[in-house]
Amino acid sequence: MHKIGLLVNPIAGMGGSVGLKGTDGLAEEAARRGAEKRAPLRAEAALLALRPLREDLQVLCAARDMGADEASAQGFQAITVYEPASPTTSADTIAAAKAIEAAGAELLLFAGGDGTARDLVAAGVTVPCIGIPAGVKIHSPVYAVRPEAAGELAKRVLQGERKRTKQIEVVDIDEDAWRADRVSTRLYGYLTVPDDRSLLQHGKAASPASESAQHESIASEMAKRMKPGAYYLIGPGTTTKALMDGLGLEATVLGVDLVADGRLVQKDLCEADILQRVTEKEAFLVLTPTGGQGFLLGRGNQQISGAVVKAVGKDHLFVLATKEKLFNLQGRPLLVDTGDPEADRLLEGYMRAITGLGEEQMIRISEL
């Protein structure tokens, strides 16, 4: 009988779709804006891959929606080893992690974001961990590329197919600085993870200063292609910021802005704003992938949800990327993880990315 831990931060990711760029200390505000809990559902998605093993598996978890509810919903034998407060806090995550490890878990699945991974470091967890991506930022490479991949990796470990582990860094961004369009990243420590780079996401890499000329070239090409009268939803990133700079507009570096006919229509839109705007006139998405990770959607831009993708369509998507950023992916596809499988499949396949003035490169978009 195998014992694994399941730890869910139930409020993780709530701030993404409503434009809060994180949930640390803002869960009540996120709920007031209409955000729904997404971490429990993503934890359940991860558990689906483990269902064939459930007769030989005990799931050690915290009570209610910190793990017990999700495990029980998928038919697992859930053993509660910790009773959290209500509402839950990072102190509950730390205490639950300690209790799960003390109860004999051989592997810990945890659903959350970079703040949740920080809590595991603070708890001194030594058992191998696999992160189920459910937060807003998720820069730490301790997370799988999507929930289903986390479950698949756990299954490989339990079946003895992945015995090697490695120490992986846990990093986090200062969310207050992030909301003010300043990126301040810090290393908090390391977690042990199964060694499988096909299922774990890569670390976030910053754009080097040497790419500034390419950013300007890409921005010039994109500006030439913008249709009069249409809306353009400009996603976060340094490459897209160059487009806004080229248009002479103030950008929300870590948010989504709406542009039409060379003017700024609305700044820092949330999902509801976007869904309303795309009903008004023809709309296009302008996105750039995260450096190193290669995520086009699902990391730091949850305002552009599956519903938005389906409303706009792949034929109205522009991808801006420097040649170095694509080269550094070493042939890996750009990834999408909106939480909506139908929307993710809609984006799958090949398309052209703008890489310079009059220059394009064929890219592939994939769920995994």
Sequence and secondary structure as in RCSB ss.txt:
>XXXX:A:sequence
MHKIGLLVNPIAGMGGSVGLKGTDGLAEEAARRGAEKRAPLRAEAALLALRPLREDLQVLCAARDMGADEASAQG
FQAITVYEPASPTTSADTIAAAKAIEAAGAELLLFAGGDGTARDLVAAGVTVPCIGIPAGVKIHSPVYAVRPEAA
GELAKRVLQGERKRTKQIEVVDIDEDAWRADRVSTRLYGYLTVPDDRSLLQHGKAASPASESAQHESIASEMAKR
MKPGAYYLIGPGTTTKALMDGLGLEATVLGVDLVADGRLVQKDLCEADILQRVTEKEAFLVLTPTGGQGFLLGRG
NQQISGAVVKAVGKDHLFVLATKEKLFNLQGRPLLVDTGDPEADRLLEGYMRAITGLGEEQMIRISEL
>XXXX:A:secstr
 EEEEEEE TTTTHHHHTT S  TT HHHHHHTT    HHHHHHHHHGGGGGGGGGEEEEEESGGGBHHHHHHTT
 EEEEEE   SS  HHHHHHHHHHHHHTT SSEEEEE HHHHHHHHHHT  S EEEEE SS   STTBBSSHHHH
HHHHHHHHTTS   EEEEEEEEE HHHHHTT   EEEEEEEEEES TTTB        GGGHHHHHHHHHHHHHH
  TT EEEE SSHHHHHHHHHTT    TTS EEEETTEEEESS  HHHHHHHTTTS EEEEE   TTT EEESSS
 TTS HHHHHHH GGGEEEB  HHHHHTTTT  EEE  S HHHHHHH EEEEEEEETTEEEEEEEE  
